Amino acid sequence: MNSDELVQKVMERLLKQFEKESLNKYLVVGEELLDYGNAKITNDTNDYSSVTGVIANGFAWESLFRLRNLVTISEEEKLVLKGLLDNKSIIIIQPEKQPANKLIQVKVEETLRELKKIGVILLHAVELKDHLNTINQSKERESMTKSTSTKKKLITVDVLRNEYSLDQLTEFKQESNMIITALAKDYLRDNNIRMV
């Protein structure tokens, strides 16, 4: 294996690792759920800055009424509101039990509509796994499309010697998909070949 192949393999591994790390990671507040699908999950509020979203479970209707009005009293509610303000994905698992009072049911429907308007995703617990898997699958597809459409070519001294007729060149055109090593740039400069 020559140096070009080694550098290329190292770059490919780094890109793959970066793509894996770029999958969505969620902070779970409130009650734990059993299944999050293939999503990355943390319960540590110190990880807040590294998450793409917040999943809130176990909130009572009173919490949703407060969040609708951007008012909080618990730490969990504060994290959800902070997530909204920071433009993170907010998923709230709806309470299972509906209020018995018909007038309150109307307020519940209004609250759900208002929360959706400000970007909250409202789900039932059984829908969460499929929702998270769908998001991660589409993100994986998107990253695969990006990586295939913007594949970079590494230009090293060996590549210059083997793939280009340098004795006939006075200019070397650097294309947008090229990464040129410092040694390759020095090599071009030493051979009086201008980079454009």
N, C-alpha and C positions, 0 to 999 in steps of 0.2 A: 504494500500500500504506500503510495507516494504521499507527499505532504499535501497536495491539492485534495486528494480523496479524503485524507484525515480531516482537514479543515472543513470540507463539505459535510462529512458525517457529523462532526461536532455541531456545526450550524443547524443541521436537520434535527438533531436531538434537542438542541436548545429551543428551536421553534415548536417542536412537539410538546415539550414541557410547558412552554408559555401558553400554548393552546389549551392544555389540560387545566392550567391554573386559571384560565380566563372563563371557565364555566361558572355559572351562577352559584353564589354561596349566600345562604340565608341565615339570619339571626332569628331564633325562635323565642318568642316571649309568651308568657302565660303557661298554660298546660301543655305537656308533651303530647305529641301524636305518635302513633306506632309506625307509620310508613311514609317516608318522604321521597320514595322512588330513588332516582339516581342523583338527586340534588345534594350538594354539600351543605351541611347543617352545623351550626354552632349555637350553644346556649350562653356563651361567654360574651357579656355586653362589652368587654374590652375589645372584641373583634369588630365592633360596629363599623369602623372606618373601612374595613376590608370586605364588607358584605355588599351584595347588590340589592338586597331586599330584606324585609322584615315579615315574618309570619306570626300573626297573633292568634292564639287559640284560647278558648275559655273565657272570652270577654262576655259579660252580660249585656243585655240591651242598653242598660244605663251607660255603659262605657261607650257604646256606639253613638248614643245620643250626644254625649259630651264631645266625642271626636268630630261629629258632624259640625259642632259649633267651635271646633278647634280649642277645646278646653280639656285639660287633663288633671287627674288627681293622683293616679298611681304611676309608678316608674315605668310599667309596661305601656301605659297610654302615652307617656312622655316620649318613649322610644318610637312609637308608631308616628306620633306627630313630628318628631325630629326627622324620621325617615321621609315623611311627606315633604317637609321643608327642604330636605337634601335631595329630593327627586329620586329617591330609592323606590323600588317596587314594593308595594305594601299589599300583603294578602291577609285578609281577616277571615277566619273561619266563623261563619254565622252561628249564633246560638241555635240549638235544635228546637227548643221549646218556644212556641209563639205565645205572645200575651193573649189572655182570654178576652180582655176588654176590646171591643170593636174600634173605639176611638183611638186607642193606643196602637192597634194594628195599622190604622191609617198613618199614624206618626212613624211607625216602623218602616212602612213602604217609602214614605218621604225621606226618611233618614238613609235608607239603602240607596235611593236615587241620588241623593246629595253626596254621599260618600263615593259613589261611582264617578260623579262629576269631577271630584277633586283627585281622582286617580286610584282609588282603593279598589282592589280586586276582591270581590266577596264570593266565597266558595263554601260549600258544605264539606265536611271532613272527608267524605268518600271521594270527592272530586280533586283533592289536593295532589295526590300522587300523579294522576294523569296530567294535570296542569303543569307540574314541575318537570315531568319527563318530556312533555311537548316543548316546553321552553328550551330545555337543554338540547333536545334533538335538533331543533331549528337553529340553535346557536352553533352546534357542532357542524351542521350542514353549511352554515354561513362561513364558519372559519375554514372549512375544507374548500369551499368555493374561492374564498380569498387567497388561500395558500396556493391553489392550483393556477389561479389567474394572475397572481403577482409573484410567481416563482422567481427568485433572485438567482443570478449567475455570479459565482465567485470567480474573479479574475486574479490569478496569482502569476508569478513569474513563469512557472511551468506552463500554464495555460497560454500565456503570451507567446512563449517559444514554440509550443506544439500546434496551436490553432490559428496563429496569425503569421502572415509573411512580413515580418518586421523590417527586413532589409529593403522593402519597397514602400514602407510607410513613412509619411512625414507628419501625419496626424492620426490620432486614435480617438474615435468617437465613443464617448461613454454614454451608454443607453441607460434609461431610467431603471431597468431591472438588473443593473450590474453593481456589484460591490467589488471595488478594486483595492487590493491590499496595499499597504504602504510600500512594501518591497517592489511590487509591480509598478507603482507610480515612479519610484526611484529608477527602476530599470528603464522605463519609457524616457524619463528625463535624461538619463545617462546616454541613451542612444539617440538623443535629439529628436524625439517624437513628442509632438505637442498634443496634450489632451484637450478635446473640445466637447 
